[in-house]
Amino acid sequence: MARASPAAAAALGDFRRHRIGLIEGGGPGQNVAEALEAASLDEVTDPVGRTFRAFADQTRSDRRALAACLRGSRRLMTREEAAGITVPVLIAVGTKDEIAGSAPALGKIIPGSKVLDIPNRDHMRAVGDKVYKKGVLDFLSQRK
């Protein structure tokens, strides 16, 4: 998105759910998509899938839309593509996130990006944290 539509990426300014996984791969995949599409959480046996499904249920998310996004967004970026991003980028990550990969590693690739560590938060809980919200507001307030 940042390369194809810099204005949209600048407005969002947040790669919190992708980090180095944008380049190296990893993160949620088919197992999570299937968990999101299961009739109920009781049918989901995959531990990562259960975590994502429980979170989606708790937040009343559109599970079918999330599953479609997971299946449709599997193209990785090259390091050169990531290095070509020229808009401000905030890379926010929970310090207990074991899914998305290293935010500092991605921060070294994207010029001028800012890394925000969210203490004691995992992949699911980072966005609701006070540190995340303050960090995003601070990041956006520095844009002119």
Short mmCIF file of the C-alpha atoms (twelve columns), coordinates in Angstrom:
data_MODEL
# 
_entry.id   MODEL 
# 
loop_
_atom_site.group_PDB 
_atom_site.id 
_atom_site.type_symbol 
_atom_site.label_atom_id 
_atom_site.label_alt_id 
_atom_site.label_comp_id 
_atom_site.label_asym_id 
_atom_site.label_seq_id 
_atom_site.Cartn_x 
_atom_site.Cartn_y 
_atom_site.Cartn_z 
_atom_site.pdbx_PDB_model_num 
ATOM 1   C CA . MET A 1   0.000   0.000   0.000  1 
ATOM 2   C CA . ALA A 2   2.770   2.432   0.908  1 
ATOM 3   C CA . ARG A 3   4.392   2.089   -2.501 1 
ATOM 4   C CA . ALA A 4   1.166   2.062   -4.538 1 
ATOM 5   C CA . SER A 5   -0.619  4.797   -2.591 1 
ATOM 6   C CA . PRO A 6   1.735   6.887   -0.461 1 
ATOM 7   C CA . ALA A 7   -1.045  9.235   0.601  1 
ATOM 8   C CA . ALA A 8   -3.167  6.403   1.976  1 
ATOM 9   C CA . ALA A 9   -0.209  4.859   3.759  1 
ATOM 10  C CA . ALA A 10  0.834   8.190   5.190  1 
ATOM 11  C CA . ALA A 11  -2.642  8.712   6.582  1 
ATOM 12  C CA . LEU A 12  -2.574  5.278   8.154  1 
ATOM 13  C CA . GLY A 13  1.111   5.361   8.991  1 
ATOM 14  C CA . ASP A 14  0.983   1.990   10.736 1 
ATOM 15  C CA . PHE A 15  2.406   -1.386  9.747  1 
ATOM 16  C CA . ARG A 16  1.716   -2.913  13.161 1 
ATOM 17  C CA . ARG A 17  0.317   -6.183  11.822 1 
ATOM 18  C CA . HIS A 18  3.053   -6.921  9.324  1 
ATOM 19  C CA . ARG A 19  6.513   -5.942  10.479 1 
ATOM 20  C CA . ILE A 20  9.370   -7.974  8.981  1 
ATOM 21  C CA . GLY A 21  6.832   -10.626 7.994  1 
ATOM 22  C CA . LEU A 22  6.114   -8.372  5.008  1 
ATOM 23  C CA . ILE A 23  9.455   -9.473  3.639  1 
ATOM 24  C CA . GLU A 24  10.391  -12.743 5.308  1 
ATOM 25  C CA . GLY A 25  6.953   -14.312 5.484  1 
ATOM 26  C CA . GLY A 26  5.322   -15.914 8.464  1 
ATOM 27  C CA . GLY A 27  2.397   -14.689 10.422 1 
ATOM 28  C CA . PRO A 28  -1.119  -16.067 10.286 1 
ATOM 29  C CA . GLY A 29  -2.057  -18.185 7.282  1 
ATOM 30  C CA . GLN A 30  -4.385  -20.926 6.148  1 
ATOM 31  C CA . ASN A 31  -4.767  -22.306 9.673  1 
ATOM 32  C CA . VAL A 32  -6.136  -18.984 10.906 1 
ATOM 33  C CA . ALA A 33  -8.389  -18.510 7.855  1 
ATOM 34  C CA . GLU A 34  -9.920  -21.941 8.475  1 
ATOM 35  C CA . ALA A 35  -10.384 -21.143 12.167 1 
ATOM 36  C CA . LEU A 36  -12.167 -17.917 11.304 1 
ATOM 37  C CA . GLU A 37  -14.515 -19.778 8.965  1 
ATOM 38  C CA . ALA A 38  -15.324 -22.640 11.366 1 
ATOM 39  C CA . ALA A 39  -18.903 -22.827 12.582 1 
ATOM 40  C CA . SER A 40  -17.755 -22.385 16.185 1 
ATOM 41  C CA . LEU A 41  -14.647 -21.970 18.297 1 
ATOM 42  C CA . ASP A 42  -15.205 -25.496 19.653 1 
ATOM 43  C CA . GLU A 43  -14.351 -26.891 16.207 1 
ATOM 44  C CA . VAL A 44  -10.942 -25.158 16.074 1 
ATOM 45  C CA . THR A 45  -8.023  -27.307 17.250 1 
ATOM 46  C CA . ASP A 46  -5.052  -25.264 15.988 1 
ATOM 47  C CA . PRO A 47  -3.728  -23.144 18.914 1 
ATOM 48  C CA . VAL A 48  -2.905  -20.072 16.808 1 
ATOM 49  C CA . GLY A 49  -6.189  -20.405 14.958 1 
ATOM 50  C CA . ARG A 50  -8.059  -20.612 18.278 1 
ATOM 51  C CA . THR A 51  -6.376  -17.448 19.514 1 
ATOM 52  C CA . PHE A 52  -7.300  -15.479 16.395 1 
ATOM 53  C CA . ARG A 53  -10.827 -16.909 16.325 1 
ATOM 54  C CA . ALA A 54  -11.464 -16.107 19.996 1 
ATOM 55  C CA . PHE A 55  -10.229 -12.563 19.459 1 
ATOM 56  C CA . ALA A 56  -12.394 -12.138 16.355 1 
ATOM 57  C CA . ASP A 57  -15.432 -13.397 18.257 1 
ATOM 58  C CA . GLN A 58  -14.672 -11.148 21.236 1 
ATOM 59  C CA . THR A 59  -14.351 -8.061  19.002 1 
ATOM 60  C CA . ARG A 60  -17.346 -9.040  16.836 1 
ATOM 61  C CA . SER A 61  -15.162 -8.887  13.741 1 
ATOM 62  C CA . ASP A 62  -16.323 -9.988  10.302 1 
ATOM 63  C CA . ARG A 63  -14.646 -13.400 10.326 1 
ATOM 64  C CA . ARG A 64  -15.327 -14.146 6.654  1 
ATOM 65  C CA . ALA A 65  -13.756 -10.847 5.615  1 
ATOM 66  C CA . LEU A 66  -10.713 -11.488 7.812  1 
ATOM 67  C CA . ALA A 67  -10.291 -14.981 6.316  1 
ATOM 68  C CA . ALA A 68  -10.510 -13.526 2.805  1 
ATOM 69  C CA . CYS A 69  -7.863  -10.930 3.687  1 
ATOM 70  C CA . LEU A 70  -5.543  -13.640 4.977  1 
ATOM 71  C CA . ARG A 71  -5.896  -15.641 1.794  1 
ATOM 72  C CA . GLY A 72  -5.524  -12.630 -0.467 1 
ATOM 73  C CA . SER A 73  -2.593  -10.842 1.145  1 
ATOM 74  C CA . ARG A 74  0.143   -13.436 0.948  1 
ATOM 75  C CA . ARG A 75  2.425   -11.644 -1.538 1 
ATOM 76  C CA . LEU A 76  5.673   -10.709 0.139  1 
ATOM 77  C CA . MET A 77  7.559   -7.498  -0.540 1 
ATOM 78  C CA . THR A 78  11.192  -7.497  -1.500 1 
ATOM 79  C CA . ARG A 79  13.670  -5.628  0.686  1 
ATOM 80  C CA . GLU A 80  14.076  -3.185  -2.191 1 
ATOM 81  C CA . GLU A 81  10.330  -2.501  -2.308 1 
ATOM 82  C CA . ALA A 82  10.221  -1.898  1.441  1 
ATOM 83  C CA . ALA A 83  13.303  0.320   1.224  1 
ATOM 84  C CA . GLY A 84  11.501  2.325   -1.467 1 
ATOM 85  C CA . ILE A 85  8.716   3.423   0.876  1 
ATOM 86  C CA . THR A 86  9.065   7.179   1.147  1 
ATOM 87  C CA . VAL A 87  6.205   8.137   3.452  1 
ATOM 88  C CA . PRO A 88  6.364   8.229   7.253  1 
ATOM 89  C CA . VAL A 89  5.762   4.780   8.749  1 
ATOM 90  C CA . LEU A 90  5.083   3.772   12.337 1 
ATOM 91  C CA . ILE A 91  5.903   0.142   13.115 1 
ATOM 92  C CA . ALA A 92  4.193   -0.671  16.405 1 
ATOM 93  C CA . VAL A 93  4.738   -4.061  18.036 1 
ATOM 94  C CA . GLY A 94  3.934   -5.711  21.313 1 
ATOM 95  C CA . THR A 95  7.059   -6.932  23.071 1 
ATOM 96  C CA . LYS A 96  5.414   -10.356 23.503 1 
ATOM 97  C CA . ASP A 97  4.281   -10.648 19.859 1 
ATOM 98  C CA . GLU A 98  5.517   -13.980 18.528 1 
ATOM 99  C CA . ILE A 99  3.582   -13.859 15.262 1 
ATOM 100 C CA . ALA A 100 4.645   -10.931 13.131 1 
ATOM 101 C CA . GLY A 101 8.413   -10.864 13.414 1 
ATOM 102 C CA . SER A 102 10.895  -8.169  14.253 1 
ATOM 103 C CA . ALA A 103 9.765   -4.559  14.127 1 
ATOM 104 C CA . PRO A 104 13.344  -3.249  14.552 1 
ATOM 105 C CA . ALA A 105 14.491  -5.350  11.588 1 
ATOM 106 C CA . LEU A 106 11.771  -3.854  9.377  1 
ATOM 107 C CA . GLY A 107 12.551  -0.414  10.781 1 
ATOM 108 C CA . LYS A 108 16.135  -0.735  9.549  1 
ATOM 109 C CA . ILE A 109 14.871  -1.384  6.026  1 
ATOM 110 C CA . ILE A 110 12.228  1.357   5.701  1 
ATOM 111 C CA . PRO A 111 13.973  4.740   5.655  1 
ATOM 112 C CA . GLY A 112 12.827  7.167   8.331  1 
ATOM 113 C CA . SER A 113 10.399  4.712   9.917  1 
ATOM 114 C CA . LYS A 114 9.741   4.805   13.635 1 
ATOM 115 C CA . VAL A 115 9.506   1.685   15.808 1 
ATOM 116 C CA . LEU A 116 7.202   1.711   18.818 1 
ATOM 117 C CA . ASP A 117 7.537   -1.102  21.360 1 
ATOM 118 C CA . ILE A 118 4.357   -1.817  23.281 1 
ATOM 119 C CA . PRO A 119 5.424   -3.383  26.602 1 
ATOM 120 C CA . ASN A 120 4.003   -6.757  27.626 1 
ATOM 121 C CA . ARG A 121 1.511   -6.997  24.756 1 
ATOM 122 C CA . ASP A 122 1.060   -9.806  22.255 1 
ATOM 123 C CA . HIS A 123 -0.219  -9.663  18.679 1 
ATOM 124 C CA . MET A 124 -3.850  -9.421  19.749 1 
ATOM 125 C CA . ARG A 125 -3.598  -6.959  22.606 1 
ATOM 126 C CA . ALA A 126 -1.187  -4.356  21.249 1 
ATOM 127 C CA . VAL A 127 -3.704  -2.134  19.471 1 
ATOM 128 C CA . GLY A 128 -5.900  -1.572  22.530 1 
ATOM 129 C CA . ASP A 129 -2.988  -0.562  24.735 1 
ATOM 130 C CA . LYS A 130 -2.494  3.018   26.013 1 
ATOM 131 C CA . VAL A 131 1.107   3.020   24.755 1 
ATOM 132 C CA . TYR A 132 -0.073  2.151   21.241 1 
ATOM 133 C CA . LYS A 133 -2.805  4.792   21.208 1 
ATOM 134 C CA . LYS A 134 -0.487  7.502   22.529 1 
ATOM 135 C CA . GLY A 135 2.256   6.438   20.106 1 
ATOM 136 C CA . VAL A 136 -0.070  6.640   17.109 1 
ATOM 137 C CA . LEU A 137 -1.395  10.046  18.187 1 
ATOM 138 C CA . ASP A 138 2.144   11.346  18.733 1 
ATOM 139 C CA . PHE A 139 3.230   9.954   15.360 1 
ATOM 140 C CA . LEU A 140 0.303   11.515  13.521 1 
ATOM 141 C CA . SER A 141 0.662   14.849  15.341 1 
ATOM 142 C CA . GLN A 142 4.246   15.143  14.041 1 
ATOM 143 C CA . ARG A 143 2.986   15.040  10.449 1 
ATOM 144 C CA . LYS A 144 2.475   18.381  8.798  1 
# 
